[in-house]
Amino acid sequence: MTKIAAAGTFQMGERRVNRMGYGAMQLAGPGVFGPPKDRSTAVAVLREAVESGVNHIDTSDFYGPHVTNQIIREALHPYPRELAIVTKVGATRGTDASWNPAQSPAELTRAVHDNLKSLGVDILDVVNLRVMGDPRDAHKPASDSIAEQFGALAELKRKGLIRHLGLSNASSAQLKEARGIADVVCVQNFFNVVSRGDDALVDELAAAGIAYVPFFPLGGFAPLQAAELSSVAKMLDATPMQVALAWLLKRAPNILLIPGTSSLAHLRENLAAAELELPEEALKRLNAIGTA
């Protein structure tokens, strides 16, 4: 079995988690909507991930909606004490599978209670506020204030419904605003070996001891495409996706990975990246991708 501990650990709130985690988004149906084609395989993927040492799972009640949380509960409840389940709020799904903002204090409160119910817990480990993106690019943070939204979640934390708070799709300015309201233990933004708009933020968070969790570390709905990435993978007798994950682990010690898959074979492939060594020459070539 893959030794994912080779990737190291990082402190996220009160838990020290393995840097190689798992993202549950792909356990839902096509377009992250509706049930999976094979629920038994989805359950098996989660169980094997945890058996392999994964103790950081990312999810949301708007995946499905409700689907991934329900599968997590079926597969893993009662949860291992060391398992950190990180969820996010700030959106809902329409009947047409659309993604719609749900950012009012009332909507955020309802979402927290929905997550509590679907996961079957009395307190959520970490809740990320999913900040709405720039209308021209949903993966880029907008410049709006998040004080009202983050303040609503901070109040729920004070009431004992949430242990820790984080942000998703947030800018450095929004991080500063949020930290003035309550502690932030993680930031989850779009970042990978090809798309590196958050380079400065990764370093800022590392200096502050805050976890950076790249979403779509393998490109998301469109897999990463880079000739140099494929060339390095061939040189190392690895897959391009394994090399992309290994590069992220090398990029900064505060980066926590949550690659998602609904396949046992792909899960094993992803976890094996924890043990992949990147020689200096390979690292130099990969670093150059983001500056091309």
Secondary structure by P-SEA (a helix, b strand, c coil): cccccccccccccccccccbbbbcccccccccccccccaaaaaaaaaaaaaacccbbbbbcccccaaaaaaaaaccccccccbbbbbbccccccccbbbbbcccaaaaaaaaaaaaaaaccccccbbbcccccccccccccccccaaaaaaaaaaaaaaccccccccccccaaaaaaaaacccccccccccccccccaaaaaaaaaaacbbbbbccccccccccccaaaaaaaaaacccaaaaaaaaaaacccccccccccccaaaaaaaaacccccccaaaaaaaaacccc
